[in-house]
Amino acid sequence: MAESHTHKIALTRYGIAEVMKWCIKLNHKNIPGTDAPAFKRMQAELDAIPKAADYFTLDLFWKEPVTIEFTDEEIHTVDRCLYDNPNAESNQNPSIRYRFWVDCNAKDKK
């Protein structure tokens, strides 16, 4: 089995919500692998929404960057969700997709 590499990707919670929308809510179980640890970490970040309802607090929450560690397989799953699911519904691909265009074959690099 090939060694799995990890990549740290910084996303705002807006970005996390967009990824979760296409990978969980609109996936309809078409693409497997959305129960991986990175998806659980993203869901935990969204579940940490502050109880305060004032605009300033919520604005800071949604715009705060969060760094999440993804394996190569999780990155391929996210990229596939952000490409296949919008295309199946005749929607434009989400712009957050470029964040997951990392070199997943980095084993030869030092």
C-alpha positions in Angstrom: 0.0 0.0 0.0 1.3 3.4 -0.9 2.3 5.8 1.9 -0.2 8.5 2.5 0.9 12.1 2.7 -0.9 14.9 4.5 -1.3 18.5 3.5 -2.4 21.4 5.7 -4.9 23.6 3.9 -6.2 26.9 5.4 -9.9 27.6 4.8 -12.3 30.1 6.3 -15.4 28.7 7.8 -17.3 30.1 4.8 -15.0 27.8 2.7 -15.6 24.9 5.0 -19.4 25.4 4.7 -19.1 25.4 0.9 -17.1 22.2 0.9 -19.5 20.5 3.3 -22.5 21.6 1.2 -21.1 19.9 -1.9 -19.5 16.9 -0.1 -22.2 16.0 2.4 -25.5 17.8 1.8 -25.7 17.6 -2.0 -23.6 14.4 -2.4 -26.5 12.0 -2.0 -24.0 9.3 -1.2 -22.7 9.3 -4.8 -19.1 9.8 -3.8 -17.7 7.6 -1.0 -15.1 8.7 1.5 -16.9 11.6 3.0 -16.8 10.1 6.5 -13.0 10.6 6.8 -11.4 12.4 9.7 -10.9 15.7 7.8 -14.7 15.8 7.1 -15.4 15.2 10.8 -13.0 18.0 11.7 -14.7 20.4 9.3 -18.1 19.5 10.7 -16.8 20.1 14.2 -15.6 23.6 13.2 -19.0 24.4 11.8 -20.7 23.0 15.0 -18.6 25.4 17.1 -20.7 28.4 16.0 -21.0 31.0 18.8 -24.2 31.2 20.7 -24.1 35.0 20.5 -26.2 36.3 17.7 -24.6 39.7 17.2 -23.4 40.4 13.7 -19.8 41.2 14.7 -19.2 37.9 16.5 -20.7 35.8 13.7 -18.8 37.8 11.1 -15.5 37.0 12.9 -16.5 33.4 13.3 -17.2 32.8 9.6 -14.2 34.7 8.3 -11.7 33.2 10.7 -9.2 30.9 8.9 -8.8 27.3 10.1 -6.0 25.0 9.1 -7.1 21.4 8.5 -4.9 18.5 7.7 -6.0 16.4 4.7 -4.6 13.1 3.4 -4.1 12.6 -0.3 -7.3 10.5 -0.5 -9.3 13.1 1.3 -8.1 15.8 -1.1 -9.1 13.6 -4.1 -12.5 13.1 -2.5 -13.1 16.8 -1.9 -11.9 17.7 -5.4 -14.2 15.1 -6.9 -17.2 16.3 -4.8 -16.5 19.9 -5.9 -16.3 18.9 -9.5 -18.8 16.1 -10.0 -21.7 17.2 -7.9 -22.0 20.8 -9.3 -21.7 19.4 -12.8 -24.4 16.8 -12.2 -26.8 19.6 -11.2 -25.6 21.9 -14.1 -24.1 24.4 -11.6 -20.8 26.3 -11.8 -17.9 24.7 -10.0 -17.3 26.3 -6.6 -14.3 28.6 -6.5 -13.0 27.0 -3.3 -12.0 24.0 -5.4 -8.6 25.6 -6.3 -7.5 25.3 -2.6 -7.4 21.6 -3.1 -5.1 21.7 -6.1 -2.0 20.6 -4.3 0.7 18.1 -5.3 -0.6 14.8 -4.0 2.4 12.9 -5.3 5.0 14.6 -3.1 6.8 11.4 -2.0 9.8 12.1 -4.2 10.3 15.6 -3.0 12.6 16.3 0.0 
